[in-house]
Amino acid sequence: MQAAADSGVTFFDTADIYGLGRSESLIGHFLQDRPDRDRFFVATKLGRGPKPGWPANFTRESVFRHTEESLRRLRADVVDLTQTHCIDVEMIRQYGVFDHLADLRRLGKIKAFGASVESMDEALWCIEQEGLASLQIIFNIFRQKPIDVLLDRAKEKGVAIIVRLPLASGLLSGKITRQTTFASTDHRSFNRDGQQFNVGETFAGLPLEAGIDLVDELKRMVPPEMTMASSRCGGAWTSMRSRR
C-alpha cells in the first residue's frame, strides 16, 4: 500500500469478505493518522459475509451492522463508497438493499453507494435505480460488451464505472504461460469452468490455453518501452468520480 501511495494511487477497493475483514483492517491501519488521509478514496462492499449469511445479510439490521463493522475495521467515521457485492438483483429488490444504503447515506455513515455486478443484465437494472453512484463490472479487452450497451447510459446517469478484472485474472499481464501453476485455493484453479461462481470472474471466461494464445498475439502490439499492463492492449479505462 505504501508503494501504491508513493506511485500516486489514491483509490482502494476492498470488501468485508476479503480475509473476513483482514483487508479492511490493513487498509484502516495504513490510513490511520496519515496527514494526507483525505486524498484517499476507500470503497468497500457488503453482502457476502458468512454471518448471518445468505439471504439474511440483506435485511436492514444486517446491512447496518455490517457497515458499522466495516467502519470499525477501516478506523473511519464514514465510508466513501459502499457497494453491494454481487448480490442477485431479485434479492436487492426483495430486501430493499438500496433503500437501506440510502438510509445509511442520510445518516452520514456512507458518502455514496453502488453495486458490484457479475452480468450485464444486473448492471442495466442497477444503473436505473435511484441514488446509485457507481457500478463495478468486468471490463477488459476480452470483455468489451459494456462499450456498446452500458457506458453511454452510465454517462447519461452520472454513474461512475469501476473496472473489475482489467487484466483478466492476470492473463493480460503477459506473465502467465502454459507452465504457470496456481494454488488449489486460487480461483484460477477451481473456477476455470465456472464451477463455484460466474465463469467471467476467471480469465474473463476464456479457456486458459486460448487466452494465452490471444495474449501472445497482443504482445506483438505493445510498444517496447511499455508492459502489457501499462499499455492500452492490456488495460482498460477506469473512472471513479469523487462523491465527497
C-alpha positions as CSV (number, residue, x, y, z in Angstrom):
1,M,0.0,0.0,0.0
2,Q,2.9,2.4,0.7
3,A,4.4,1.6,-2.7
4,A,1.0,2.2,-4.3
5,A,0.6,5.6,-2.4
6,D,4.1,6.6,-3.4
7,S,3.2,5.9,-7.0
8,G,0.1,8.1,-6.9
9,V,-2.6,5.6,-6.1
10,T,-5.4,7.1,-4.1
11,F,-8.3,4.6,-4.6
12,F,-8.5,1.4,-2.5
13,D,-11.3,-1.1,-3.3
14,T,-12.0,-3.8,-0.7
15,A,-14.8,-5.8,0.8
16,D,-15.8,-7.1,4.2
17,I,-15.4,-10.7,2.9
18,Y,-11.8,-10.3,1.8
19,G,-9.9,-12.2,4.5
20,L,-13.0,-12.0,6.6
21,G,-12.3,-8.4,7.4
22,R,-8.5,-8.5,7.3
23,S,-8.3,-6.5,4.1
24,E,-10.3,-3.6,5.6
25,S,-8.3,-3.8,8.8
26,L,-5.0,-3.5,6.9
27,I,-6.3,-0.5,4.9
28,G,-7.6,1.1,8.1
29,H,-4.2,0.7,9.8
30,F,-2.4,2.1,6.8
31,L,-4.5,5.2,6.6
32,Q,-4.9,5.9,10.3
33,D,-3.4,9.2,11.3
34,R,-1.9,9.9,7.9
35,P,-1.8,13.7,7.4
36,D,-2.8,13.1,3.8
37,R,-5.7,10.8,4.6
38,D,-8.3,13.0,2.8
39,R,-6.6,12.3,-0.6
40,F,-7.5,8.6,-0.4
41,F,-10.9,7.2,-1.5
42,V,-11.9,3.9,0.1
43,A,-14.6,1.7,-1.4
44,T,-15.8,-1.4,0.3
45,K,-18.6,-4.0,-0.3
46,L,-21.1,-6.0,1.7
47,G,-23.5,-8.9,1.3
48,R,-21.3,-12.0,1.0
49,G,-20.1,-12.4,4.6
50,P,-20.7,-15.8,6.3
51,K,-22.6,-14.2,9.3
52,P,-25.6,-14.4,9.2
53,G,-25.1,-15.5,5.6
54,W,-27.3,-15.5,2.5
55,P,-30.1,-14.1,2.4
56,A,-30.1,-12.8,6.0
57,N,-27.2,-10.5,5.1
58,F,-29.7,-8.3,3.1
59,T,-32.0,-7.2,6.0
60,R,-31.8,-3.7,7.2
61,E,-30.4,-4.9,10.5
62,S,-27.6,-6.8,8.8
63,V,-26.7,-4.1,6.3
64,F,-26.4,-1.6,9.1
65,R,-24.4,-4.0,11.3
66,H,-22.0,-4.9,8.5
67,T,-21.5,-1.2,7.7
68,E,-20.6,-0.5,11.4
69,E,-18.2,-3.4,11.4
70,S,-16.5,-2.1,8.2
71,L,-16.2,1.4,9.7
72,R,-14.6,-0.1,12.8
73,R,-12.1,-2.1,10.8
74,L,-11.4,0.9,8.5
75,R,-11.0,3.1,11.5
76,A,-13.2,5.7,9.9
77,D,-16.3,7.6,10.7
78,V,-17.7,7.4,7.2
79,V,-17.1,5.2,4.2
80,D,-16.5,6.9,0.9
81,L,-18.4,4.2,-1.1
82,T,-20.2,1.0,-0.1
83,Q,-21.2,-1.4,-2.8
84,T,-23.4,-4.5,-2.9
85,H,-21.1,-7.4,-3.5
86,C,-22.5,-9.4,-6.5
87,I,-25.9,-9.7,-4.9
88,D,-28.7,-11.2,-7.1
89,V,-30.9,-8.4,-8.4
90,E,-34.0,-10.2,-7.0
91,M,-32.5,-10.2,-3.5
92,I,-31.7,-6.5,-3.8
93,R,-35.3,-5.8,-4.8
94,Q,-36.9,-8.1,-2.3
95,Y,-35.0,-6.9,0.7
96,G,-34.8,-3.2,-0.3
97,V,-31.0,-3.2,0.0
98,F,-30.5,0.1,-1.9
99,D,-33.1,1.6,0.5
100,H,-31.0,0.5,3.4
101,L,-27.9,2.0,1.9
102,A,-29.7,5.3,1.1
103,D,-30.7,5.5,4.8
104,L,-27.0,4.9,5.8
105,R,-26.1,7.8,3.4
106,R,-28.6,10.1,5.0
107,L,-27.3,9.1,8.5
108,G,-23.8,10.1,7.4
109,K,-22.4,6.5,7.7
110,I,-21.5,6.3,4.0
111,K,-21.0,9.0,1.4
112,A,-22.3,7.0,-1.6
113,F,-23.5,3.6,-2.6
114,G,-23.0,1.5,-5.7
115,A,-23.2,-2.1,-7.0
116,S,-20.6,-4.6,-8.0
117,V,-22.2,-7.0,-10.5
118,E,-21.5,-10.1,-12.5
119,S,-23.7,-9.7,-15.6
120,M,-24.7,-7.0,-18.0
121,D,-28.4,-7.6,-17.2
122,E,-27.6,-6.9,-13.5
123,A,-25.7,-3.7,-14.5
124,L,-28.5,-2.4,-16.6
125,W,-31.1,-2.9,-13.9
126,C,-28.9,-1.4,-11.2
127,I,-28.0,1.7,-13.2
128,E,-31.6,2.7,-13.3
129,Q,-32.0,2.7,-9.5
130,E,-32.4,6.0,-7.7
131,G,-29.2,7.2,-5.9
132,L,-26.8,4.7,-7.4
133,A,-23.3,6.3,-7.6
134,S,-21.2,3.6,-9.2
135,L,-21.1,0.3,-11.0
136,Q,-18.3,-2.1,-10.7
137,I,-18.2,-4.5,-13.7
138,I,-15.9,-6.8,-15.6
139,F,-14.3,-4.9,-18.5
140,N,-11.1,-5.7,-20.4
141,I,-10.0,-6.3,-23.9
142,F,-11.7,-9.8,-23.8
143,R,-15.0,-8.5,-22.3
144,Q,-16.0,-5.3,-24.2
145,K,-19.8,-5.5,-24.1
146,P,-20.0,-2.5,-21.7
147,I,-18.8,-0.3,-24.6
148,D,-21.9,-0.9,-26.6
149,V,-24.6,-1.2,-24.0
150,L,-23.6,0.4,-20.7
151,L,-21.0,3.2,-20.8
152,D,-23.1,5.8,-22.6
153,R,-26.0,5.1,-20.3
154,A,-23.7,5.4,-17.3
155,K,-22.5,8.8,-18.5
156,E,-26.1,9.9,-19.0
157,K,-27.0,8.9,-15.5
158,G,-23.8,10.3,-13.9
159,V,-22.9,6.8,-12.6
160,A,-19.2,6.1,-12.2
161,I,-17.7,2.9,-13.7
162,I,-15.2,0.9,-11.7
163,V,-13.5,-1.7,-13.8
164,R,-13.2,-5.2,-12.4
165,L,-10.6,-7.6,-13.7
166,P,-8.9,-5.2,-16.1
167,L,-6.1,-7.8,-16.5
168,A,-8.4,-10.8,-16.8
169,S,-7.2,-12.5,-13.6
170,G,-3.6,-11.8,-14.6
171,L,-3.9,-13.2,-18.1
172,L,-3.4,-9.7,-19.6
173,S,-0.2,-9.1,-17.6
174,G,1.5,-11.3,-20.2
175,K,3.3,-13.2,-17.4
176,I,1.1,-16.4,-17.4
177,T,2.3,-19.3,-19.5
178,R,1.2,-22.9,-20.1
179,Q,3.7,-23.8,-17.4
180,T,2.2,-21.5,-14.8
181,T,0.5,-23.2,-11.8
182,F,-1.9,-21.9,-9.2
183,A,-2.6,-22.9,-5.6
184,S,-5.6,-25.1,-5.1
185,T,-7.3,-22.3,-3.2
186,D,-6.8,-19.9,-6.1
187,H,-10.0,-19.4,-8.2
188,R,-7.8,-19.7,-11.3
189,S,-7.5,-23.4,-10.3
190,F,-11.0,-24.2,-9.1
191,N,-13.3,-21.9,-11.1
192,R,-12.0,-22.1,-14.7
193,D,-15.3,-23.5,-15.9
194,G,-17.5,-21.6,-13.5
195,Q,-17.8,-24.4,-11.0
196,Q,-18.0,-22.0,-8.0
197,F,-19.2,-18.7,-9.3
198,N,-19.6,-16.7,-12.5
199,V,-17.2,-18.0,-15.1
200,G,-16.3,-14.5,-16.2
201,E,-14.5,-13.9,-12.9
202,T,-11.7,-16.2,-14.1
203,F,-9.7,-15.4,-17.1
204,A,-12.7,-13.4,-18.4
205,G,-14.5,-16.7,-19.1
206,L,-11.8,-17.8,-21.6
207,P,-10.2,-21.3,-21.6
208,L,-6.7,-20.6,-20.3
209,E,-4.9,-22.0,-23.3
210,A,-7.0,-19.9,-25.7
211,G,-6.4,-16.8,-23.6
212,I,-2.6,-17.4,-23.6
213,D,-2.7,-17.7,-27.4
214,L,-4.5,-14.4,-27.7
215,V,-2.2,-12.7,-25.3
216,D,0.8,-13.9,-27.3
217,E,-0.8,-12.1,-30.3
218,L,-1.3,-8.9,-28.3
219,K,2.2,-8.9,-27.0
220,R,3.4,-8.0,-30.5
221,M,1.4,-4.8,-30.4
222,V,2.8,-3.5,-27.2
223,P,5.4,-0.7,-27.6
224,P,8.9,-1.8,-26.5
225,E,9.0,0.8,-23.7
226,M,5.7,-0.5,-22.2
227,T,4.5,-3.6,-20.4
228,M,1.3,-5.4,-21.2
229,A,-0.3,-4.0,-18.0
230,S,0.6,-0.4,-18.8
231,S,-0.3,-0.5,-22.4
232,R,-3.8,0.1,-23.9
233,C,-3.7,-3.6,-25.0
234,G,-3.5,-4.9,-21.5
235,G,-5.5,-2.4,-19.6
236,A,-9.0,-0.9,-19.6
237,W,-10.3,2.6,-18.8
238,T,-11.3,3.1,-15.2
239,S,-13.1,6.1,-13.8
240,M,-14.2,6.9,-10.3
241,R,-15.7,10.2,-9.7
242,S,-15.2,11.6,-6.2
243,R,-18.6,11.9,-4.4
244,R,-17.3,13.9,-1.5
